[in-house]
Each structure stands twice: as C-alpha cells, then as structure tokens.
C-alpha cells in the first residue's frame, strides 16, 4: 500500500478519501473511515471484520473500525483539537477526553502547532515517529498561541493572589504549579504583597499545565500552562525531532504594577514497547514578567527553547533602581523556578514586584525499553 499523506490534494490508500480542509485553515477534517478489507491491525479479525486499533495504559483509546493499514504522514502546520471534524471517533476505557488521530504508523516530518481545548493523541499500530526537523509544538507562547488543553486544570487552589499597596505598588503574580510548585511573586516597594503558589499536582489523566497569576495593580498577565500530548504505539515511539509542551512567559507590568507569573510546563505521554529519544522532549516552566515603576514598564519573561534551558525572567539583571523587581526564571529539569524579586523605591516612584517562575510539567514514559529518557539534555523533566 502507498503511504497516506495528510494534506490537501493527496489521497489515502485503500479507498480512504482525502480529508477535507476547513476554509482559511490548513488543519484537516478527518472523515469517518469507510469499510476496508480484513487486514489485521490489532488482534484477530472476527467474521471478516478487522479488530479495533487500541493502545495505551495510563490512557487507553480504541478506534473501531480501525483506519486503513497504510502509513500516515502529517504535513499540515496546525491542528486544532477543538474542531471535532479534525479528530477520529474513538472509545476509551480510561474515560480519556482527547482529539485522536490514528493510523498504521504516523510520521511528523515538519513543524505542527497544536492548539484547542483537548489534548492530542497520536495512535499507531506500529510506530509514531517525530523525524529530524519535525516538531510537535503544544507549548503555550505569550501573546501568540496556547497549547492544546493548556490551563484547563484542575489546578491547586491553595494559592494566595498578589495584592496592591496603598501607593499603587503591586505584588508579583505567582508561577503556575503542576509537576512542581511555581515560585512566589516579589513584594511591591511599599505594601504590595507577592502571590504565593499552590502545590504541585499529580495528574490522573492526560491534561495541560497551570497558568501563572497576573501581577497586582497595573500588573502583567500571567503565562498559560503548557499543553498536553500523547504518543501511543503498538511497537515504537521514536523522537528524533522535538516535542515542546512548555509554559508561556508572564508579561511585564506597567505603572508600578507587579509582573505576571510564568505558566507551568504541560504534559507529554510516550507509551510503546520501545521509546527512543534522540531529539528533544521538554515541558519546562515559563519565565515571569518584571515589575514596573511610574517611569519604566517591566520587561516580559522568556520561554524555554530546549530541555536544559530555562525561560528567563524579565529584567535583564537590573533590579531596584529605575525598575521594579526582576521576574524569576521558569523551572527545567530538576531545578526549582526562580522567585520574583521585590520592587524598591526610586525617588518618588514605587516599584512593583517581579513575578514568580513557572514550575515544571509532567512527562510519563511507559515502555519495556527506553533510550535517552534519563538524559537531561534530551528530556525535561525526567519521566515519572
């Protein structure tokens, strides 16, 4: 059978019709699979009917009838999991809510941005491969896109929001908590108080990370948590490219407000007999925004670009003179997120506190054989 390529103008093997494409969006709509011959994808055919394609343990999903027994190459640039037509019908004994794309094998050769209100699951009978140069970007990015299922929660409720002082100085927002707790925001120069983060969360389902809090006063916005994705395969998951599920940066404040906290990393699940990571797989916390005073706006935080790289806090190393408090860095690997620094008084201008960095996300690897999954330069945080 010839390989199927999920893109406009190309067709699937075994009589599977080409997916239609929504106007103005290159995200495909996956039509229901027609009847196919009795080739076995998972299990043994009964009365000529192919058995369902099922995979996964922490989350388990089944596609019945199974997709055509042909390889699938994903060539679109965006997948919106909120659009039902972009996803296949499935059942789940683990009550998983997600957007599922299934095939005999799945390859990602280029960059795909994944957004929407549900996690994405790529399900293959044989292998899911992120090729060299391929990227699944389910991260959240400040002022741009939020990863699939980002900040949906549930998230810890035992946090304390930042407050504004009597002179208008704002405390910095706390960083989002997920795989680890976020960091506290810095206090304002007078009586503004920085926010305190909630506890880390142990996930019982596939879900995204948690958002950082906005700063008090005319504070910066908190960053959204990273998104959620699962790669489930009967034989192998191989990542030679990149999966990024990191949290977004917090924004800098204006007019003595507090900086916004960074979002936590999201969640990545890799489940197959063999998992090989030679590329990059990370769900790091976002850096937080800098506080401001009346003369200078705070700087935005930064976002992680690699497993062993922090999303930096806003501020550029200058703190407490002409600016509000610096923002804290996001967490990565086994590091803790950086706390926001306190604002200070510069003449008559009261500085707001910096935001707290976002905590790490969660990576789960379920495999008989796993390579590269203990290397902090390839995967962050290390799998739980």
Secondary structure, DSSP 4 states (H G I P E B T S, - for coil): -PPEEESTT---STTPPPPEE-TT--PEE-PPP----S--SSS--BTTBPPPEEE-SSS-EEESSPPPSSEEEE--SEEETT-GGGS---B-TT---EEEEEESEEEE-SEEEEESSSEEEEEESSEEEE-TT-EEE----TTS-PPTTTT-S------B--BB-TTS-BPPPPPP-SSS--PPPPPPSSS-B--B-------SSS----PPPPPTTTPPPPPPPP-EEEEEESSEEEESSEEE-PPPPPPPPSTTPPPPPPPPP-EEEEESSEEEESSEEE-PPPP-PPP--SS-PPPP-----STT-PPPPTTTT--SSSS-PPPPPPP-TTPPPPPPPPP-EETTEEPPPPPPPPPP-EEEEE-SEEESTT-TTTEESPP-
